[in-house]
Amino acid sequence: MRLLIPCLIVLLLLLTGCSGLNTTEVQLFVDEVYDNLNNQSYDKIVPVLDDRWLKSTNESKTIDFLSKLHNKTGVVNSYSLMSWNAKIGMAVGGRSGTTYVLGYYSNRTNMMTRDTFTIFNPMDTNDFYIMGYNVNSPDLI
């Protein structure tokens, strides 16, 4: 019994230490996306869109949407992480990996927004793909 508790503690530490979460990397990925949005470099965003995004909304419609969003909301001057969630081992489109949902408060030139990114990180890779991008603000109405 004496050995059981220390063994359980070690096992718990090993499991939490090997969770597969790339929280720093996914936030750096979002930093790059915001930089590309601010620079209107939409052609750099399209390659990191998940395949299902492009099946439902083609490349030209996506670029048109991002351009109109930028014109309406302005440059993202600053943003802060308000929430995040990760689901490890999710099978998405026949691929296993981690799905992240990150929420940000964004201070833009023309308004404040709440942005939500849904990002997929396939297992055993450092690649990230945008599955969803939502921008909310009462000023968008």
N, CA, C and O atoms as a MOPAC input file, in Angstrom:
PM7 MOZYME 1SCF
protein

 N      0.82000 1    -1.18900 1     0.00000 1
 C      0.00000 1     0.00000 1     0.00000 1
 C      0.86500 1     1.25400 1     0.00000 1
 O      0.52200 1     2.25900 1    -0.62300 1
 N      1.98600 1     1.18400 1     0.70300 1
 C      2.87400 1     2.33300 1     0.76900 1
 C      3.40800 1     2.69400 1    -0.61400 1
 O      3.56200 1     3.87400 1    -0.92800 1
 N      3.68500 1     1.71100 1    -1.42200 1
 C      4.22500 1     1.95600 1    -2.76300 1
 C      3.13900 1     2.35700 1    -3.75500 1
 O      3.43300 1     2.99800 1    -4.76400 1
 N      1.92400 1     1.99800 1    -3.49000 1
 C      0.83900 1     2.28000 1    -4.41700 1
 C      0.61400 1     3.78100 1    -4.60000 1
 O      0.46000 1     4.24600 1    -5.72900 1
 N      0.59500 1     4.53200 1    -3.52100 1
 C      0.34100 1     5.97700 1    -3.61500 1
 C      1.46300 1     6.68600 1    -4.37200 1
 O      1.16400 1     7.46800 1    -5.27500 1
 N      2.73900 1     6.45600 1    -4.05100 1
 C      3.78900 1     7.10800 1    -4.84300 1
 C      3.75800 1     6.69000 1    -6.32200 1
 O      4.01800 1     7.50500 1    -7.20600 1
 N      3.44500 1     5.44100 1    -6.57600 1
 C      3.36900 1     4.98000 1    -7.97500 1
 C      2.23700 1     5.68300 1    -8.71400 1
 O      2.38700 1     6.05800 1    -9.87700 1
 N      1.11400 1     5.85800 1    -8.04200 1
 C     -0.00900 1     6.56700 1    -8.66300 1
 C      0.34000 1     8.03000 1    -8.92600 1
 O     -0.04500 1     8.58400 1    -9.95600 1
 N      1.05800 1     8.64900 1    -8.01400 1
 C      1.47000 1    10.04500 1    -8.20900 1
 C      2.41200 1    10.15800 1    -9.39600 1
 O      2.26100 1    11.05900 1   -10.22100 1
 N      3.37700 1     9.26000 1    -9.49200 1
 C      4.31000 1     9.26600 1   -10.62300 1
 C      3.56400 1     9.03300 1   -11.92600 1
 O      3.82100 1     9.71000 1   -12.92200 1
 N      2.64500 1     8.08300 1   -11.92300 1
 C      1.85800 1     7.80700 1   -13.12100 1
 C      1.04800 1     9.02700 1   -13.53100 1
 O      0.98600 1     9.35100 1   -14.71700 1
 N      0.43300 1     9.70200 1   -12.58500 1
 C     -0.34300 1    10.91000 1   -12.87200 1
 C      0.53600 1    11.99800 1   -13.46800 1
 O      0.14700 1    12.65600 1   -14.43300 1
 N      1.72500 1    12.18800 1   -12.89400 1
 C      2.65000 1    13.19000 1   -13.42800 1
 C      3.09100 1    12.84900 1   -14.84000 1
 O      3.19900 1    13.73500 1   -15.68700 1
 N      3.34500 1    11.58500 1   -15.09900 1
 C      3.74800 1    11.16900 1   -16.45000 1
 C      2.62600 1    11.40800 1   -17.45300 1
 O      2.87000 1    11.87500 1   -18.56500 1
 N      1.41400 1    11.09100 1   -17.06200 1
 C      0.28000 1    11.27400 1   -17.98100 1
 C      0.01700 1    12.73900 1   -18.27400 1
 O     -0.25700 1    13.10000 1   -19.41800 1
 N      0.09700 1    13.58800 1   -17.26100 1
 C     -0.16900 1    15.00500 1   -17.50700 1
 C      0.99100 1    15.65500 1   -18.23100 1
 O      0.78400 1    16.59400 1   -19.00000 1
 N      2.19900 1    15.18400 1   -18.00600 1
 C      3.36700 1    15.73600 1   -18.69500 1
 C      3.43000 1    15.33600 1   -20.15300 1
 O      4.10400 1    15.99800 1   -20.94200 1
 N      2.75200 1    14.28100 1   -20.52900 1
 C      2.78500 1    13.78500 1   -21.90500 1
 C      1.43000 1    13.97300 1   -22.56800 1
 O      0.98000 1    13.11300 1   -23.32500 1
 N      0.79300 1    15.07100 1   -22.29200 1
 C     -0.57300 1    15.26800 1   -22.76700 1
 C     -0.66800 1    15.57100 1   -24.24700 1
 O     -1.74000 1    15.42600 1   -24.83400 1
 N      0.43000 1    15.98900 1   -24.87000 1
 C      0.37500 1    16.28600 1   -26.29000 1
 C     -0.14600 1    17.67200 1   -26.60100 1
 O     -0.38800 1    17.98000 1   -27.76800 1
 N     -0.32800 1    18.52000 1   -25.60300 1
 C     -0.82600 1    19.86300 1   -25.84400 1
 C      0.30100 1    20.76300 1   -26.32300 1
 O      1.38000 1    20.79700 1   -25.73100 1
 N      0.04400 1    21.48000 1   -27.38400 1
 C      0.99900 1    22.44400 1   -27.93600 1
 C      0.45600 1    23.85100 1   -27.71000 1
 O      0.27200 1    24.60300 1   -28.66700 1
 N      0.19800 1    24.21200 1   -26.46000 1
 C     -0.47000 1    25.48300 1   -26.19800 1
 C      0.37100 1    26.68000 1   -26.63100 1
 O     -0.17000 1    27.64100 1   -27.17800 1
 N      1.67100 1    26.64100 1   -26.39900 1
 C      2.52600 1    27.74700 1   -26.82400 1
 C      2.56700 1    27.82900 1   -28.33900 1
 O      2.45900 1    28.91300 1   -28.91400 1
 N      2.72500 1    26.67100 1   -28.99100 1
 C      2.81400 1    26.65000 1   -30.44600 1
 C      1.51800 1    27.11200 1   -31.10900 1
 O      1.55500 1    27.82600 1   -32.11100 1
 N      0.37900 1    26.71100 1   -30.55900 1
 C     -0.89400 1    27.11900 1   -31.17300 1
 C     -1.10600 1    28.61700 1   -30.99500 1
 O     -1.68100 1    29.25900 1   -31.87400 1
 N     -0.65600 1    29.19200 1   -29.87700 1
 C     -0.77100 1    30.63900 1   -29.70200 1
 C      0.16800 1    31.38700 1   -30.64700 1
 O     -0.17800 1    32.45800 1   -31.14500 1
 N      1.34900 1    30.83100 1   -30.89600 1
 C      2.25700 1    31.43600 1   -31.88600 1
 C      1.64900 1    31.36200 1   -33.28900 1
 O      1.81600 1    32.27200 1   -34.10100 1
 N      0.94700 1    30.27200 1   -33.55600 1
 C      0.25000 1    30.13100 1   -34.83300 1
 C     -0.80100 1    31.23300 1   -34.99300 1
 O     -0.91200 1    31.84100 1   -36.05800 1
 N     -1.56900 1    31.48700 1   -33.93100 1
 C     -2.58200 1    32.54500 1   -33.97200 1
 C     -1.91000 1    33.90800 1   -34.15900 1
 O     -2.43900 1    34.75900 1   -34.87400 1
 N     -0.75600 1    34.12500 1   -33.52800 1
 C     -0.00600 1    35.37300 1   -33.73100 1
 C      0.29800 1    35.57500 1   -35.22000 1
 O      0.14300 1    36.67800 1   -35.74400 1
 N      0.72500 1    34.51900 1   -35.88700 1
 C      1.01900 1    34.59700 1   -37.32900 1
 C     -0.24100 1    34.90500 1   -38.13400 1
 O     -0.20700 1    35.69200 1   -39.07900 1
 N     -1.35100 1    34.27800 1   -37.75100 1
 C     -2.61800 1    34.52900 1   -38.46300 1
 C     -3.00900 1    35.99300 1   -38.30700 1
 O     -3.37900 1    36.63300 1   -39.29100 1
 N     -2.93700 1    36.54100 1   -37.09200 1
 C     -3.26000 1    37.95700 1   -36.88800 1
 C     -2.31800 1    38.86200 1   -37.69800 1
 O     -2.76300 1    39.84700 1   -38.28700 1
 N     -1.03000 1    38.53300 1   -37.72700 1
 C     -0.08300 1    39.31700 1   -38.53900 1
 C     -0.48500 1    39.30000 1   -40.00700 1
 O     -0.46900 1    40.33700 1   -40.67100 1
 N     -0.84300 1    38.12600 1   -40.51500 1
 C     -1.25500 1    38.02200 1   -41.91800 1
 C     -2.56900 1    38.75200 1   -42.18000 1
 O     -2.74400 1    39.34100 1   -43.24700 1
 N     -3.48700 1    38.72100 1   -41.22800 1
 C     -4.73800 1    39.47500 1   -41.38300 1
 C     -4.44300 1    40.97100 1   -41.42600 1
 O     -4.97000 1    41.68800 1   -42.27700 1
 N     -3.60400 1    41.43900 1   -40.51200 1
 C     -3.27300 1    42.86700 1   -40.47300 1
 C     -2.56400 1    43.32700 1   -41.73500 1
 O     -2.78900 1    44.44200 1   -42.20700 1
 N     -1.71000 1    42.47800 1   -42.28200 1
 C     -0.96600 1    42.81900 1   -43.50700 1
 C     -1.75500 1    42.51100 1   -44.77200 1
 O     -1.26400 1    42.71000 1   -45.88300 1
 N     -2.97600 1    42.02600 1   -44.59900 1
 C     -3.84000 1    41.62200 1   -45.70300 1
 C     -3.14900 1    40.57900 1   -46.59200 1
 O     -3.33300 1    40.56500 1   -47.80800 1
 N     -2.36300 1    39.72200 1   -45.97300 1
 C     -1.66900 1    38.63200 1   -46.66600 1
 C     -2.53800 1    37.37800 1   -46.59800 1
 O     -2.15000 1    36.36700 1   -46.01200 1
 N     -3.70600 1    37.46300 1   -47.20400 1
 C     -4.67500 1    36.37500 1   -47.12600 1
 C     -4.17600 1    35.12200 1   -47.83200 1
 O     -4.57700 1    34.01100 1   -47.48600 1
 N     -3.30300 1    35.29600 1   -48.82100 1
 C     -2.75300 1    34.14700 1   -49.53300 1
 C     -1.89500 1    33.28100 1   -48.60200 1
 O     -1.66200 1    32.10900 1   -48.89700 1
 N     -1.42800 1    33.83800 1   -47.49400 1
 C     -0.65800 1    33.05600 1   -46.52100 1
 C     -1.57600 1    32.33700 1   -45.52800 1
 O     -1.14600 1    31.41300 1   -44.83800 1
 N     -2.82700 1    32.75900 1   -45.45800 1
 C     -3.78500 1    32.13100 1   -44.55700 1
 C     -4.44100 1    30.92500 1   -45.22800 1
 O     -4.69900 1    29.91400 1   -44.57600 1
 N     -4.70700 1    31.03100 1   -46.51700 1
 C     -5.41400 1    29.95900 1   -47.22800 1
 C     -4.73400 1    28.59200 1   -47.07000 1
 O     -5.43900 1    27.60500 1   -46.85800 1
 N     -3.40300 1    28.48500 1   -47.16300 1
 C     -2.78400 1    27.15300 1   -47.01400 1
 C     -2.95900 1    26.51300 1   -45.64000 1
 O     -2.80300 1    25.29900 1   -45.50900 1
 N     -3.27700 1    27.29800 1   -44.61900 1
 C     -3.45400 1    26.72200 1   -43.28600 1
 C     -4.93100 1    26.55700 1   -42.91300 1
 O     -5.26400 1    26.32500 1   -41.75100 1
 N     -5.79900 1    26.68000 1   -43.90200 1
 C     -7.21200 1    26.39700 1   -43.66700 1
 C     -7.43100 1    24.89600 1   -43.79000 1
 O     -6.86700 1    24.24600 1   -44.67000 1
 N     -8.24200 1    24.36000 1   -42.91400 1
 C     -8.56900 1    22.94300 1   -42.94900 1
 C     -9.30300 1    22.61600 1   -44.25100 1
 O    -10.02700 1    23.45300 1   -44.79100 1
 N     -9.11200 1    21.41100 1   -44.74200 1
 C     -9.74000 1    20.99100 1   -46.00200 1
 C    -11.25000 1    21.18300 1   -46.00400 1
 O    -11.82400 1    21.56700 1   -47.02300 1
 N    -11.90100 1    20.92000 1   -44.87300 1
 C    -13.35800 1    21.07100 1   -44.81900 1
 C    -13.78600 1    22.51500 1   -44.97500 1
 O    -14.86800 1    22.78400 1   -45.49600 1
 N    -12.95100 1    23.45800 1   -44.52900 1
 C    -13.25600 1    24.88000 1   -44.71100 1
 C    -13.35600 1    25.16100 1   -46.20000 1
 O    -14.32300 1    25.76100 1   -46.66900 1
 N    -12.33900 1    24.71800 1   -46.93900 1
 C    -12.29300 1    25.02800 1   -48.36800 1
 C    -13.34000 1    24.25200 1   -49.16700 1
 O    -13.67500 1    24.64800 1   -50.28300 1
 N    -13.86100 1    23.15900 1   -48.61900 1
 C    -14.94500 1    22.44300 1   -49.28900 1
 C    -16.25300 1    23.20900 1   -49.14700 1
 O    -17.09500 1    23.17700 1   -50.04400 1
 N    -16.42600 1    23.90100 1   -48.01600 1
 C    -17.67500 1    24.63200 1   -47.80600 1
 C    -17.58800 1    26.07300 1   -48.30700 1
 O    -18.60300 1    26.64800 1   -48.70200 1
 N    -16.40800 1    26.65700 1   -48.29600 1
 C    -16.20500 1    28.02700 1   -48.77000 1
 C    -14.90200 1    28.04600 1   -49.54700 1
 O    -13.83200 1    27.82300 1   -48.98000 1
 N    -14.98900 1    28.31100 1   -50.84100 1
 C    -13.77700 1    28.23100 1   -51.65900 1
 C    -12.79800 1    29.36600 1   -51.35100 1
 O    -13.10000 1    30.28400 1   -50.58700 1
 N    -11.63100 1    29.27400 1   -51.96100 1
 C    -10.54600 1    30.21400 1   -51.67300 1
 C    -10.92300 1    31.66100 1   -51.97100 1
 O    -10.64100 1    32.54700 1   -51.16400 1
 N    -11.55200 1    31.91600 1   -53.11000 1
 C    -11.86700 1    33.30900 1   -53.45700 1
 C    -12.91600 1    33.90100 1   -52.51500 1
 O    -12.83500 1    35.07900 1   -52.16800 1
 N    -13.90000 1    33.09900 1   -52.09800 1
 C    -14.89400 1    33.59300 1   -51.14100 1
 C    -14.26100 1    33.84600 1   -49.76900 1
 O    -14.63000 1    34.79100 1   -49.07200 1
 N    -13.31700 1    33.00300 1   -49.39600 1
 C    -12.62100 1    33.18400 1   -48.12100 1
 C    -11.82600 1    34.47800 1   -48.12700 1
 O    -11.88900 1    35.25400 1   -47.17400 1
 N    -11.08300 1    34.71300 1   -49.19000 1
 C    -10.28500 1    35.94600 1   -49.29600 1
 C    -11.19600 1    37.16700 1   -49.32000 1
 O    -10.88200 1    38.18300 1   -48.70000 1
 N    -12.31600 1    37.08000 1   -50.02600 1
 C    -13.28300 1    38.17700 1   -50.06800 1
 C    -13.83900 1    38.45300 1   -48.66500 1
 O    -13.95000 1    39.61000 1   -48.25700 1
 N    -14.18600 1    37.39000 1   -47.92900 1
 C    -14.68700 1    37.53000 1   -46.56000 1
 C    -13.65100 1    38.20400 1   -45.66500 1
 O    -13.97500 1    39.14600 1   -44.94300 1
 N    -12.40300 1    37.72700 1   -45.70900 1
 C    -11.35400 1    38.28700 1   -44.85900 1
 C    -11.08500 1    39.74500 1   -45.20400 1
 O    -10.83900 1    40.55900 1   -44.31300 1
 N    -11.12900 1    40.07600 1   -46.47400 1
 C    -10.90700 1    41.45900 1   -46.91200 1
 C    -12.02700 1    42.37400 1   -46.41200 1
 O    -11.76100 1    43.45600 1   -45.88800 1
 N    -13.26800 1    41.94200 1   -46.57400 1
 C    -14.40500 1    42.74100 1   -46.10600 1
 C    -14.39100 1    42.88700 1   -44.58400 1
 O    -14.71300 1    43.94900 1   -44.05200 1
 N    -14.01700 1    41.81700 1   -43.89500 1
 C    -13.91300 1    41.87400 1   -42.44200 1
 C    -12.85700 1    42.88700 1   -42.02600 1
 O    -13.07700 1    43.67800 1   -41.10800 1
 N    -11.72200 1    42.86500 1   -42.69100 1
 C    -10.64100 1    43.80100 1   -42.38900 1
 C    -11.09400 1    45.24400 1   -42.64300 1
 O    -10.82900 1    46.12900 1   -41.83000 1
 N    -11.77200 1    45.47800 1   -43.76100 1
 C    -12.24500 1    46.83100 1   -44.08600 1
 C    -13.25600 1    47.33400 1   -43.05400 1
 O    -13.26800 1    48.51900 1   -42.71900 1
 N    -14.09400 1    46.44100 1   -42.55600 1
 C    -15.13400 1    46.83400 1   -41.59300 1
 C    -14.56800 1    47.02900 1   -40.17800 1
 O    -14.90400 1    48.00000 1   -39.50000 1
 N    -13.71500 1    46.10600 1   -39.74300 1
 C    -13.26200 1    46.12600 1   -38.34800 1
 C    -11.94100 1    46.86100 1   -38.14500 1
 O    -11.68200 1    47.38300 1   -37.06100 1
 N    -11.11200 1    46.90400 1   -39.17400 1
 C     -9.81400 1    47.56200 1   -39.07000 1
 C     -8.70700 1    46.62300 1   -38.63400 1
 O     -8.89800 1    45.41400 1   -38.50600 1
 N     -7.56100 1    47.20700 1   -38.41300 1
 C     -6.36100 1    46.47300 1   -37.99800 1
 C     -6.51800 1    46.01500 1   -36.55400 1
 O     -7.07500 1    46.73400 1   -35.72500 1
 N     -6.02800 1    44.82400 1   -36.25800 1
 C     -6.00600 1    44.32600 1   -34.88600 1
 C     -4.80500 1    44.96000 1   -34.19900 1
 O     -3.66300 1    44.56800 1   -34.44000 1
 N     -5.07000 1    45.94200 1   -33.34100 1
 C     -3.99000 1    46.64200 1   -32.63900 1
 C     -3.43200 1    45.82700 1   -31.48000 1
 O     -2.23000 1    45.85300 1   -31.21600 1
 N     -4.30800 1    45.10600 1   -30.79300 1
 C     -3.89100 1    44.24800 1   -29.68300 1
 C     -4.96100 1    43.19000 1   -29.46900 1
 O     -6.11300 1    43.35100 1   -29.87200 1
 N     -4.55900 1    42.12100 1   -28.83400 1
 C     -5.50200 1    41.05300 1   -28.52700 1
 C     -4.99600 1    40.30100 1   -27.30700 1
 O     -3.79400 1    40.22400 1   -27.05500 1
 N     -5.94100 1    39.75000 1   -26.55800 1
 C     -5.57100 1    38.98200 1   -25.37000 1
 C     -6.41800 1    37.72000 1   -25.30400 1
 O     -7.61300 1    37.71900 1   -25.60000 1
 N     -5.75900 1    36.66400 1   -24.90900 1
 C     -6.42000 1    35.37000 1   -24.78600 1
 C     -7.39600 1    35.42000 1   -23.62800 1
 O     -7.01800 1    35.74800 1   -22.50300 1
 N     -8.66200 1    35.09300 1   -23.90300 1
 C     -9.66600 1    35.10200 1   -22.84200 1
 C    -10.07700 1    33.69000 1   -22.44700 1
 O    -10.52600 1    33.46600 1   -21.32300 1
 N     -9.92700 1    32.72800 1   -23.37200 1
 C    -10.30100 1    31.35000 1   -23.05000 1
 C     -9.64200 1    30.40400 1   -24.03700 1
 O     -9.32600 1    30.77300 1   -25.16900 1
 N     -9.44400 1    29.19000 1   -23.58400 1
 C     -8.97400 1    28.16000 1   -24.49000 1
 C     -9.44200 1    26.80700 1   -23.98100 1
 O     -9.66300 1    26.60000 1   -22.78800 1
 N     -9.58300 1    25.90300 1   -24.92400 1
 C    -10.02700 1    24.55600 1   -24.62300 1
 C     -9.31600 1    23.63700 1   -25.60400 1
 O     -9.09600 1    24.00800 1   -26.75700 1
 N     -8.96100 1    22.46100 1   -25.16000 1
 C     -8.31000 1    21.49200 1   -26.04200 1
 C     -8.94900 1    20.13300 1   -25.85000 1
 O     -9.22200 1    19.70600 1   -24.72800 1
 N     -9.18200 1    19.46500 1   -26.96400 1
 C     -9.71100 1    18.10300 1   -26.93700 1
 C     -8.66900 1    17.21500 1   -27.59800 1
 O     -8.44700 1    17.29400 1   -28.80600 1
 N     -8.04100 1    16.38400 1   -26.81000 1
 C     -6.96600 1    15.52600 1   -27.28700 1
 C     -7.53900 1    14.23400 1   -27.84300 1
 O     -8.49500 1    13.67600 1   -27.30500 1
 N     -6.93300 1    13.76800 1   -28.93700 1
 C     -7.31100 1    12.48000 1   -29.49800 1
 C     -8.57700 1    12.50900 1   -30.32800 1
 O     -9.12900 1    11.46200 1   -30.66500 1
 N     -9.03900 1    13.70300 1   -30.65900 1
 C    -10.23900 1    13.81800 1   -31.47300 1
 C     -9.95800 1    13.31200 1   -32.88400 1
 O     -8.92600 1    13.64100 1   -33.46900 1
 N    -10.84900 1    12.53300 1   -33.41400 1
 C    -10.74900 1    12.11300 1   -34.81100 1
 C    -11.52200 1    13.11400 1   -35.64000 1
 O    -12.73800 1    13.24300 1   -35.49700 1
 N    -10.82100 1    13.82100 1   -36.50500 1
 C    -11.44300 1    14.83300 1   -37.34900 1
 C    -11.16400 1    14.46500 1   -38.79200 1
 O    -10.01200 1    14.45400 1   -39.22600 1
 N    -12.21000 1    14.16600 1   -39.52900 1
 C    -12.03400 1    13.82500 1   -40.94200 1
 C    -11.11800 1    12.63300 1   -41.15400 1
 O    -10.34600 1    12.60100 1   -42.11200 1
 N    -11.20100 1    11.65400 1   -40.26400 1
 C    -10.36400 1    10.47400 1   -40.39600 1
 C     -8.95000 1    10.64700 1   -39.84700 1
 O     -8.13300 1     9.73000 1   -39.93600 1
 N     -8.65800 1    11.82100 1   -39.28000 1
 C     -7.33400 1    12.07800 1   -38.70000 1
 C     -7.48100 1    12.27100 1   -37.20200 1
 O     -8.44600 1    12.87600 1   -36.73600 1
 N     -6.52500 1    11.75900 1   -36.45600 1
 C     -6.51500 1    11.97000 1   -35.00900 1
 C     -5.59200 1    13.12300 1   -34.67900 1
 O     -4.61000 1    13.37200 1   -35.37800 1
 N     -5.91600 1    13.81500 1   -33.62100 1
 C     -5.08400 1    14.93600 1   -33.20600 1
 C     -5.76000 1    15.69900 1   -32.09400 1
 O     -6.63000 1    15.17400 1   -31.39900 1
 N     -5.35300 1    16.93800 1   -31.93300 1
 C     -5.89800 1    17.80200 1   -30.89400 1
 C     -6.62300 1    18.97300 1   -31.53900 1
 O     -6.10500 1    19.61600 1   -32.45200 1
 N     -7.81400 1    19.23500 1   -31.05600 1
 C     -8.58400 1    20.38600 1   -31.51800 1
 C     -8.56300 1    21.43800 1   -30.41800 1
 O     -8.91700 1    21.16800 1   -29.27100 1
 N     -8.14500 1    22.63800 1   -30.78900 1
 C     -8.07000 1    23.76600 1   -29.86100 1
 C     -9.16200 1    24.76800 1   -30.21500 1
 O     -9.43800 1    25.01800 1   -31.38800 1
 N     -9.77100 1    25.33000 1   -29.19600 1
 C    -10.69500 1    26.44700 1   -29.37400 1
 C    -10.15100 1    27.57700 1   -28.50600 1
 O    -10.14900 1    27.49200 1   -27.27800 1
 N     -9.68800 1    28.64000 1   -29.17100 1
 C     -9.09400 1    29.77200 1   -28.46300 1
 C     -9.95500 1    31.00900 1   -28.67200 1
 O    -10.31600 1    31.34000 1   -29.80100 1
 N    -10.28300 1    31.68700 1   -27.58000 1
 C    -11.06800 1    32.91300 1   -27.64700 1
 C    -10.21000 1    34.10800 1   -27.27900 1
 O     -9.44400 1    34.06100 1   -26.31700 1
 N    -10.34200 1    35.17700 1   -28.04700 1
 C     -9.54800 1    36.38800 1   -27.83900 1
 C    -10.44500 1    37.61600 1   -27.78100 1
 O    -11.45300 1    37.69000 1   -28.48400 1
 N    -10.07700 1    38.58400 1   -26.93900 1
 C    -10.60700 1    39.93100 1   -27.02900 1
 C     -9.65200 1    40.68200 1   -27.93900 1
 O     -8.44800 1    40.71800 1   -27.68800 1
 N    -10.18700 1    41.28200 1   -28.99600 1
 C     -9.33600 1    41.99200 1   -29.95500 1
 C     -9.72200 1    43.46200 1   -30.02200 1
 O    -10.88500 1    43.81300 1   -30.21800 1
 N     -8.72400 1    44.30200 1   -29.85400 1
 C     -8.90900 1    45.74100 1   -29.98100 1
 C     -8.51100 1    46.10800 1   -31.40900 1
 O     -7.32900 1    46.12400 1   -31.75300 1
 N     -9.50400 1    46.39800 1   -32.22500 1
 C     -9.27100 1    46.73100 1   -33.63000 1
 C     -9.43400 1    48.22700 1   -33.82900 1
 O     -9.95600 1    48.92400 1   -32.95900 1
 N     -8.98900 1    48.71400 1   -34.96600 1
 C     -9.05600 1    50.14500 1   -35.25800 1
 C    -10.47400 1    50.68600 1   -35.12000 1
 O    -10.67200 1    51.75800 1   -34.54900 1
 N    -11.46500 1    49.95700 1   -35.63500 1
 C    -12.82700 1    50.46800 1   -35.69400 1
 C    -13.76200 1    49.93600 1   -34.60800 1
 O    -14.85700 1    50.46800 1   -34.42600 1
 N    -13.34600 1    48.89600 1   -33.88700 1
 C    -14.22600 1    48.29500 1   -32.87900 1
 C    -13.49000 1    47.24000 1   -32.07200 1
 O    -12.40500 1    46.78400 1   -32.43300 1
 N    -14.12200 1    46.86900 1   -30.96800 1
 C    -13.65000 1    45.72700 1   -30.17300 1
 C    -14.38100 1    44.49000 1   -30.67500 1
 O    -15.57000 1    44.55200 1   -30.98700 1
 N    -13.67400 1    43.36700 1   -30.75300 1
 C    -14.31300 1    42.12100 1   -31.17400 1
 C    -13.91900 1    40.99200 1   -30.24400 1
 O    -12.92400 1    41.06200 1   -29.52200 1
 N    -14.72900 1    39.95300 1   -30.28500 1
 C    -14.40200 1    38.68100 1   -29.62600 1
 C    -14.17800 1    37.68300 1   -30.75100 1
 O    -15.09500 1    37.37000 1   -31.51000 1
 N    -12.96800 1    37.19500 1   -30.84800 1
 C    -12.59800 1    36.28300 1   -31.93000 1
 C    -12.43800 1    34.87900 1   -31.37800 1
 O    -11.87900 1    34.68500 1   -30.29900 1
 N    -12.93300 1    33.90000 1   -32.12300 1
 C    -12.77900 1    32.50200 1   -31.73200 1
 C    -12.14600 1    31.73400 1   -32.88200 1
 O    -12.66100 1    31.72400 1   -33.99900 1
 N    -11.02700 1    31.09700 1   -32.59100 1
 C    -10.34600 1    30.24000 1   -33.55600 1
 C    -10.55300 1    28.78800 1   -33.13900 1
 O    -10.36000 1    28.44100 1   -31.97400 1
 N    -10.94300 1    27.94500 1   -34.08500 1
 C    -10.96200 1    26.50600 1   -33.87800 1
 C     -9.84800 1    25.95300 1   -34.75100 1
 O     -9.87400 1    26.09400 1   -35.97400 1
 N     -8.86800 1    25.32200 1   -34.11200 1
 C     -7.63800 1    24.92500 1   -34.79300 1
 C     -7.38000 1    23.44200 1   -34.55000 1
 O     -7.51300 1    22.94800 1   -33.43000 1
 N     -7.00700 1    22.74200 1   -35.62000 1
 C     -6.70800 1    21.31300 1   -35.52700 1
 C     -5.21500 1    21.08000 1   -35.68400 1
 O     -4.58300 1    21.61100 1   -36.59800 1
 N     -4.65800 1    20.28000 1   -34.78200 1
 C     -3.24800 1    19.88900 1   -34.80500 1
 C     -3.19500 1    18.36800 1   -34.96600 1
 O     -3.40800 1    17.63600 1   -34.00000 1
 N     -2.90500 1    17.88000 1   -36.21300 1
 C     -2.84200 1    16.42700 1   -36.40700 1
 C     -1.79800 1    15.78600 1   -35.49500 1
 O     -0.75800 1    16.37500 1   -35.20000 1
 N     -2.10000 1    14.57400 1   -35.06100 1
 C     -1.21500 1    13.85200 1   -34.15100 1
 C      0.17900 1    13.69900 1   -34.75700 1
 O      0.32600 1    13.46800 1   -35.95700 1
 N      1.18200 1    13.82900 1   -33.92100 1
 C      2.58800 1    13.62900 1   -34.28900 1
 C      3.09000 1    14.63500 1   -35.31200 1
 O      4.02000 1    14.33800 1   -36.06100 1
 N      2.48500 1    15.83400 1   -35.36000 1
 C      2.98400 1    16.88600 1   -36.24300 1
 C      2.99700 1    18.20600 1   -35.48100 1
 O      2.39700 1    18.32900 1   -34.41300 1
 N      3.67800 1    19.17000 1   -36.03600 1
 C      3.63800 1    20.54000 1   -35.51600 1
 C      2.83000 1    21.42700 1   -36.44500 1
 O      2.98000 1    22.64900 1   -36.42400 1
 N      1.97700 1    20.82700 1   -37.25900 1
 C      1.14200 1    21.56700 1   -38.19800 1
 C     -0.17000 1    21.96000 1   -37.52400 1
 O     -0.70000 1    21.23700 1   -36.68100 1
 N     -0.67800 1    23.12600 1   -37.92000 1
 C     -1.95700 1    23.60400 1   -37.40800 1
 C     -2.82400 1    24.03300 1   -38.57800 1
 O     -2.32700 1    24.60400 1   -39.54800 1
 N     -4.11700 1    23.75800 1   -38.48700 1
 C     -5.05800 1    24.11600 1   -39.54400 1
 C     -6.28100 1    24.78000 1   -38.93000 1
 O     -6.81100 1    24.31600 1   -37.92000 1
 N     -6.72000 1    25.86300 1   -39.54400 1
 C     -7.89300 1    26.58900 1   -39.06400 1
 C     -9.14400 1    25.87600 1   -39.53500 1
 O     -9.37800 1    25.73400 1   -40.73500 1
 N     -9.95000 1    25.42600 1   -38.57600 1
 C    -11.23300 1    24.79500 1   -38.89100 1
 C    -12.36700 1    25.81200 1   -38.83200 1
 O    -13.37500 1    25.67500 1   -39.52600 1
 N    -12.19200 1    26.83200 1   -37.99800 1
 C    -13.22600 1    27.84500 1   -37.86200 1
 C    -12.63700 1    29.14200 1   -37.34700 1
 O    -11.66500 1    29.15100 1   -36.59200 1
 N    -13.25100 1    30.24800 1   -37.77600 1
 C    -12.82500 1    31.58100 1   -37.34100 1
 C    -14.07600 1    32.43600 1   -37.23500 1
 O    -14.72600 1    32.73700 1   -38.23600 1
 N    -14.40400 1    32.82200 1   -36.01200 1
 C    -15.60100 1    33.63100 1   -35.77100 1
 C    -15.20700 1    34.96800 1   -35.16700 1
 O    -14.37600 1    35.03300 1   -34.26200 1
 N    -15.81200 1    36.02900 1   -35.67700 1
 C    -15.58000 1    37.37200 1   -35.15800 1
 C    -16.92900 1    37.93500 1   -34.75100 1
 O    -17.84600 1    38.01800 1   -35.56700 1
 N    -17.04900 1    38.32300 1   -33.48400 1
 C    -18.30500 1    38.84300 1   -32.96200 1
 C    -18.12000 1    40.21700 1   -32.35500 1
 O    -17.14300 1    40.48400 1   -31.65500 1
 N    -19.08600 1    41.09000 1   -32.64100 1
 C    -19.11500 1    42.41700 1   -32.05900 1
 C    -20.48800 1    43.02700 1   -32.31100 1
 O    -21.04500 1    42.84500 1   -33.39400 1
 N    -21.04600 1    43.74200 1   -31.34500 1
 C    -22.31600 1    44.42200 1   -31.60300 1
 C    -22.17100 1    45.44400 1   -32.73400 1
 O    -23.14800 1    45.75600 1   -33.41500 1
 N    -20.96200 1    45.96400 1   -32.93300 1
 C    -20.74000 1    46.97100 1   -33.98200 1
 C    -20.77200 1    46.38800 1   -35.38900 1
 O    -20.79000 1    47.14000 1   -36.36400 1
 N    -20.78000 1    45.07300 1   -35.51400 1
 C    -20.86100 1    44.45700 1   -36.83500 1
 C    -22.28400 1    44.45500 1   -37.38800 1
 O    -22.49600 1    44.20500 1   -38.57400 1
 N    -23.24400 1    44.73100 1   -36.53400 1
 C    -24.65700 1    44.70900 1   -36.96800 1
 C    -24.99400 1    45.98400 1   -37.71000 1
 O    -26.12800 1    46.15800 1   -38.15400 1

